[in-house]
Amino acid sequence: MTKQQHPLLRLINSTSLISQILVGLVLGILLASFAPELAKSVGLLGSLFVGGLKAVAPVLVFVLVMSAIIGHKQGQKSNMKPILVLYILGTFSAALVAVIASFLFPSNLHLVANSAELSPPGGITEVLQTLLFNVVTNPVKALLEANYIGILAWAIALGIALRHASESTKAVIIDLSHATTWIVKAVIRCAPLGILGLVSSTLAETGFDALFGYAQLLAVLLGSMLFIALVVNPLIVFLKIRRNPYPLVFTCLRESGLTAFFTRSSAANIPVNMTLCEKLRLPEDTYAVSIPLGATINMAGAAITITVLSLAAVHTLGIEVDIATALLLSVVATVSACGASGVAGGSLLLIPLACSLFGIGNDIAMQVVAVGFIIGVLQDSAETALNSSTDVLFTAATCMAEDKSLLESSTEVVGEA
């Protein structure tokens, strides 16, 4: 006699995860509106969810990349070069769009008092140097600090070395990757409760009053990110797959971007992105490397943030900017954004570097950083959503362009979603 499943469990299993997340989102807003004190307590659920994702992500990347390289057949294409080209092209396009938007809709800043004790990098050389030192870091330290460049380097090196190991050793590592994936899926199933906690606590603690003074600046920032997500990225994907890109674009935004918006962490969203890649039936030996790499260097949102805030400072101070300098800013923002994860504080701490192009001193530049922290509730969320969803989008587009049968099967999955 089979055991009857509880009606609540049956309802949860029959409802899509995205629908459950949307329910959690609505409940979080209602809780913050009518019971703010309770909402702050419920924030514990959000912290636990993000903590769980961040805890499992480094191990997942390390094991999955190593497993993918061990199982990679000689002569089989990994598609990494075209994915890297798309990552850089997407980030540069974002910086260019941000420059144009800043010229069309110039913003003024209310420069505030001294910001917190922060130490921005001294130049692009320092950013790249940090990135290189992250490659050669101790593997245990890389795992503990979630240094994904270091984790990738060690996983690739060990994967190559273990390709000649015994079949039993390879089997153990592959089984370990399956076990880690199972844990990841269990954590992701808690996303509705996590989103409920994150939304309710954020709204209860900060609200949006502080954002109204920067409405135009936010409009330029978010408008640029939406333009990249809904116009530029679909155009890039169309040129790659020669099909209507929007079903894939909306799937990535819905299933990756939505979670990233609330977790505000590309690292925490790595497990979510890998699960989506698996759902889209993409080759594991490609996405196991491209997704963690994308979380490190595919930073369209960061490029927009750096460019828009720097040009807002330029406009506020009445500095004239010619086309050549604007193009140079786009290049600097692209390189800086790619190295943002190697700097404590992320994209905001790279604003002084961009401001230095226009002779803006560090004191004023750090006040611009402080403005970034004020609007960070929306800016950082939208930036992470764009960055993270684009990792899956460009990986999927490249794989589909290389394998037409994959294009058909993934289209079916996107249609079902």
PyMOL commands that set and color helices and strands:
alter all, ss='L'
color gray80, all
select helices_A, chain A and resi 7-14+17-34+36-70+80-104+124-135+139-144+148-164+167-188+191-205+209-241+246-263+270-279+284-297+300-316+323-338+340-342+346-358+362-374+376-402+404-416
alter helices_A, ss='H'
color red, helices_A
deselect
rebuild
show_as cartoon
